[in-house]
């Protein structure tokens, strides 16, 4: 009888062991079929063999475009934007970030998003980290950069992204994290990594 485990549909039967040469513990993706597709998001059903040989039909969300964000540092402070996220109905502080356009490098996307959302344009960016925010179900890559030479160009051109833009010291960033004021996954990963690596 088919069951359900954490949103994964189990077939109830065990398949053959993984092929030779597959590292022990590998979840083997044997193919995917599209359930829904758009320019923003793709929902698929993957035929997966788990390490014990059990076959599962696993829902997978894939984002067609990667995301890039910039931790902008100036005079020992970090630029953050205060905004609302309707999906979780929460307010919080975030770094400027967004989807990387087609034929655009992550570096160029990070600079473009920073300027559009904050009015500050990084002159140069350096890779800080790269991570996968929810790789148990979501296929998306976050590229995070750090910049120490952003120039103020004026008001943001995208007025939907924030209600306030402010600069915070590393100590104040730690307080925001402790108080749950930075809860967006991309920003949370970016600033905590930057703090851990003394990049601020």
Secondary structure by P-SEA (a helix, b strand, c coil): ccccccccccccccccccccccccccccccccccccccccbbbbbbbcccccccccbbbbbbbcbbbbbbbcccccbbbbbbbbbccccccccccccccccccccaaaaaaaaaaacccbbbccccccccccccccccbbbbbbbbbcbbbbcccccccccccccccccaaaaaaaaaacccccaaaaaaaaaaaaaccc
